[in-house]
């Protein structure tokens, strides 16, 4: 019997698996053929410290040193710009305060991003303190830590049955049974379903679809140095990606756990909101996809032992914050499992632990 069986090979699973490796032997099971297949592989991959609820922001801040220094660092300059129409002054002001942006002139915004339409953009805010995250390297480095500590990472291993056994857990995946003292639920959109399979009361985790379109660089511009653009109120966003241009309608449509795909109508509506603010029309899509961002009822992450079953560990409800919170979130889970004080404020820990939802 091993110490920790982690179910889920996205950023939640690999990061907590790496942290728990210091406490015992870890096996991680991923249902798909590769790590980061679902939400983690479809992330906007931005590190923006001020994005999210106060408890999320605390995790963002606590993750900064890891992103900047671990394994040579994972961040590269991007910046963030929020844009609004003349009739969006109130929501724009809210975004500027929440995201700690500097208000800039429309002319300055157009100098940053020459495709902006000065006839429709009336408000602009910017700061340079937002960075791209090398998400694939983060996942692979955490997975290497698991293996380096004597653990294992198993793909194509979908959990199909879970039961109590010999003071721990027995999980069937494929034709093999895995046994562990503690079971770690890092299953993303499938987190509540996994809990029910194990006989654990679910947390009310709701998967919500977010779609994305990949476009050619608009107007033939070199978009490499452009910031991420966000429609005020998070009604759309756009971001450079490997010389291409990603645009999302930024929707949050509740759905069920599945391999998500973009909704054509929702995507078209989001592209229209984006087009309203730029001079270059969308003439061609090079691809589209969707991911499932999973939220708890209060939209904060769910991290730590289940209050009624302390050998069942929740690492769920990351919403859209999974990557940028992962270093600190996984460390918090390891601290809670080990019974040692966390580096985060007591009130932050209380806002994140599963007991708050019971």
N, C-alpha and C positions, 0 to 999 in steps of 0.2 A: 504494500500500500504506500502510495506516495503522499506527500504533504498537501499539495495544492493542485487541483484540476481546474484549469481555466477554460471556459467555453466561450469562444469568440476570438477571432484573429484580426480584429481591427485595432485601431490605436489604443482603445481602452484595454483590450485583452493583452496585447504585447507589452504595454507599459506596466500594467499591474503585475503581469507575469515576471517581468524583469525585476521589479522591486521586491516581490515575494521570494525571488530566488535567493535572497540573502537570509531568508528565514527557513528555507527547506526546499525540498525537491519539487519542481514544477513541471507539469505536462500541460501544454496548451492544445486544444482541439479547435480546428477551423473547418467548417462545413464545406467551404468552397476549395477550389484548386490552388488558390493563392491567398496570402495575407492581404488585408486591406481591400477586399473585393467589393464590398458594398459601400456604406456611407464614407468610410475612411478613404476609399479610392476615388471619391467624387466630391472631395472637399474643395472649398475656395482657397484653402491653404494660406490663410492670412493670420499673422500674429498682431492683433490689435488689443492692447491692454485694457482699454476702456469699454470694450464690447461685452454687454451682458448684465445680469443682475449683480448686486454687490458681492454675493458669495462667489459668483463666477469671476468677477474682476479680481477678487482676492487670489483665486487660483491662477488667473492669468499673470498677475504680478509675481507670484511665487514661482512661476515657471520660467521667468525671464533668464535667470542665471544659467539654467540648464541649456536653454536654446542658444544662448550666446557663447557658452564655453565648452559644453560637453562634446567630445569627439571632434573638436575643431570648430564647433558652432554650426547652426542650421539655418541662419537667417540671412536674407539679402534685402537690400533697400527696395521699398515699394511706395509708401505714402498712401494717404487716403484723402479723397475729395468728396464732399457731400454737396449735392446740387438741388436747387429748388426753383419752382416757378414763382411768379409774383404773388399768387394766392396761397403760397405755402409758407409764409413767413413764420407762423406760429410753430409748425412742426420743424422747420429749419432751425429756429432758435433753440428748440428742445434738443435736437441732434447736436448742435454746436456745444451745448452745455454738457450733454451726456458723454460725448466723445472727445471733449477738451480740444476742439478745433479752433483755429484762427480764422476769423472772417476775412475773406479776400474779395477783391473786386472781380466783376465778370471779366474784365480785360486781363487780369492776372490769371484767372482760371483758363481763359482761352489761350494764353501764352503757354501754360502747362500742357493743355490738351487742345490742339488746334481744330478739332472737329466739333467742339461745343458751339451751340447756336446762341449767339448773344441776343437774339430776338425772343427766345423762350427762357433761357437761364437768367434768373433775376437774383438768385442768392447762391453764394459759394463759400464753403469752408474747407480748410485744408490743414493737415499736419503731416510731417514727414515721418513721424514715429509710428509707422505701421510697416510690417515686413512680411515678405514671402517666407514660408517654411518649406524646407526640403523634406516633404512628407514621406516620400519613399525611403529616404535614408534614415529618418527617425524610426520608422517601423522596422526596417531591417536591423538597425543597431540595437533596438530593444530585443528583438528576436535573438540576436547573437548573444546578448547577455544571458538570456534564458539557457541557451545551449552551453555557453561557457561555464555555467554553474552546475552543469550535469543534468539539466532538464532537457525536455524535448518539445518540438513544435511539429504537430501532425496536421497536415492538410487532407482534404477529401474525407473528413471525419465528422459527419453530422450526427449529433446526439439524437437518438431515437427513443431511449427509455432511461429513466433515472429512478433509483430506489435507494432506501437506506440499507446499509450492509456493514456489519462488523464495526460499529462505532464510527462509521463514516458514510461515504457515498459510493454507489456503483453506477456507472454510466455506460450504456451500450452505444457504440459508434461504429457503424459498419458491422463487421463480424467479430469485433473485439470488445471486451469489457474492461473498463478502466476503473480503478478504485483509489480513493483519496480520502484523507481526513477532512479536508475542507473543499467545498465546491464554490467556484468563483463565476458569477453570472455576468459576463461581459458580452452578451449576445445582441446588443444594439436593439434594432426594431423587434427582435424575437425575445427580448428579455422577460416580459411577462409570461409569454408562452412557455419559456424554459422553466420559470418559477412554478407554474402550474403543473408542468410535467414532474417536477420534484416534490409536489405537494406543499409548496410554499405559497402563501397569500401574495397575489400580484400587487404591484405598486401603482397601477394606473398609468403605465408608460404608453404613450400614444405616438406611433410613427406618423410623421408628416412629410409629404413629398415636396421636394424642391427641384425644379427643372433647370437645365442649362443648355445653351446653344454655343457652338464654336463657329466663329465667323472668320473670314479672311481679315487681315489687318485693314481697318477702314481707310479708304482713300489711298491705299498703298503706303501709308505712313509706317515708319519704324515705331512700334508701340512699346518697345522694350523699356523705356524710361518713364512711361506714363504711370500715374498713380491708379489705384483702384477707385472707380467712380461708384457712388452710392446715391440713389434717388432718395430724397428726404422722406423719412418715415419708412425706410427700407422697402420701397415699392419696386425697385429693380437694382441691379448692380452690374458693373462691367469691369473686366480685369484682363491685363495682358497675360498671355500664356504661351511660351515657346514661339514667339513671333506671331501668334494668332490673337484673337480677341474673343473673350468669353463674355456672354451676356446672360443674365438670369432674371426671370420675373420675380424672384425672391418670394415665391408663394409658400404658404404653410397649409397645405390641404391634407386633412386627416385621412389616413388610409390604413390598410392592414400590412403586416410584414410580408414582403415579397421582393423579388428582384425588380426594382422600379424602372419605369421608363417615362420620358417626358410626355406630358399632355399637350397635343398640338395646339389646342385652342388657348390654353393657359400660356404657352410659350409665345404664341402670336400676340396675345394681349400685353405680355411683358415687353416684347420687342417693340411694340407700338409706344409704350411709355418711355422706353429708352430713345427711340427715334425722335420723339418730340423734342428731346434736349440736344440733338446733334444735327449736323448738316449733311452727314453721309448716310443715305438710306441703306437698309439691310436688303441686299439683292441676292444673297446666296448663303445657305447654311452648309458648313462642312461636316456637321454632325450635331447630335443632341443626345442628352441622357438625363437621368434624374437620380437623386439619392433620397434616402429616408432619414430625416433628422428626428430623433426620438426624444420626447419631452415628458417629464413628470407633471403631475397636476399643478405644481407651483413653479414649474419651469427651471428649477434648480437641479443640479446633478444629484444622483442618489449613490452615495459612496459609503461602503462599510458593511459590517455584519448585520444580517436581518435581526430585528429585536427579539423575535420569538425563536429563532434558529441561528445561533451565532456561528455555526459552521457552514452557513450559506452566506456568501459575500456578494453584495451588490456593487457593480461598477456600471451604472446605467444612467439613462436620461441625459446624455451629453448635449442633446440639442445640436446647435451648430457650433459648439465650443470644444469639441472633443480634442482636436490637436493642440490648441493653444492652452488648454488646461491640463493636458496629459501628464507632464512631469510632476506637477504638484498634486494632482488628483491621485495618481498612482502612489505617490509617497504617503499621502494621507491614509489611503487604504492600508498600506503596509504598517503604518504607525498604529492604526486602530486594531489591526489583527494582532500585532505584537504587544498591545496593551501599554504603549509608551506615549508620552505627550507629543502632540503634533506641533509643528512650527506655526500653524495658522492660529488666528484668534479663536477663542472658545466659541464666540457667537457664530463665526463662520462655519466651524465644524458642526455646530448644532443645526445650521441651515442646510447642511449637506447630508447628514447621516439619515439612514432609512427610518429611524424611529419617529421623525417628524411627521411622517405620512401615515402612521398607524393610529 
